[in-house]
Amino acid sequence: MIRMRDKYLHTKIISLFDLLARKHVKTLDLIQQQQQTLTTNTSNDNIFNENVQDLSIIEDIMRMVLEIINSCLTHTLQHNINLIY
């Protein structure tokens, strides 16, 4: 069996996803608040656009982390008979 380099890797990747999910919720709330108070001010538009870009980046990173988790689970199914999905 392959030796693990980091015995806490599984918890770190899940906590990374949790951190990203919390940041996603905060950014989404911020965008919704800005939409409610949106004025024609250019500086507000720039901040709004930056937050939308941040949200897109966070979603892409979350998608990558989920793909990594999926890959890890898929390739270890034959060794983990107790895994129920």
N, C-alpha and C positions, 0 to 999 in steps of 0.2 A: 504494500500500500504506500502511496505517496505521502511523504512527510509534509505536514503543514508548516509553513514558514511562520505563520502567526496564529496562535491557538484561539485568538479572539476575533478572527476575521469575520466570522458569521455574525457576531453581534455588532461589529463596527459597520458592516454594510447595511444592516437593518436600521441602526441608529442614524446613519447617513440619510437613508430614505425618510425616516421620521423627521429629521431636521429639514430636509427639502420640502416635505409635505407641509410642515408648519410655516416655512417661509413662503410657500405658494399661497397658503390661506391668508397670510398677512398682506402679501402683495395684491392679491385679488380684492381684499377688503379695502385697501388703499385706493385701488383703481375705481372701485364702486363709489367710494366717498368723493373722489375727484370728479366722477361723472355727474354726481348730484350737484356739486358746486362749481361746475365748469362755466367759466366766463370766457370772454374773447381775449383774455390776456395771453400774450405770446409765451411768457415764462411759464404759465400754467400748462400750456399746450406742450411745451418741451418736457416738463416734468412728467406729464401724463404719458407722452410717447416713450420716455425712458422707462417708466414703470411697466408699460405694455411690453417693451423689449425684454425687460428683466423677467417678466412672467413667462414669456416664450422660451427664454434660456433655461429657466428653472424647470419648465415642463420637458424640455429636451433632455436635461440631465436626469430627471426622474425616470424618463423612458429608458435611458441607457442603464441606469441602476436596476430597473426591473428586468431588462434583458440579461444583465449579468446574473441576477438571482435565478431567473428562469434557466439559463444555461447551466448554472451550478446544479440546480435540482434535476434537470433533465439528464445530465450525464452521470448522476449518482443514484438514479432510481433502482438500478439493479443491485446496488449494495445496501440500499435502505428499504427493506421490505416493510417496515412499520410506517412509512410515510403514506398518509392518506390525503388525497386531494380531490 
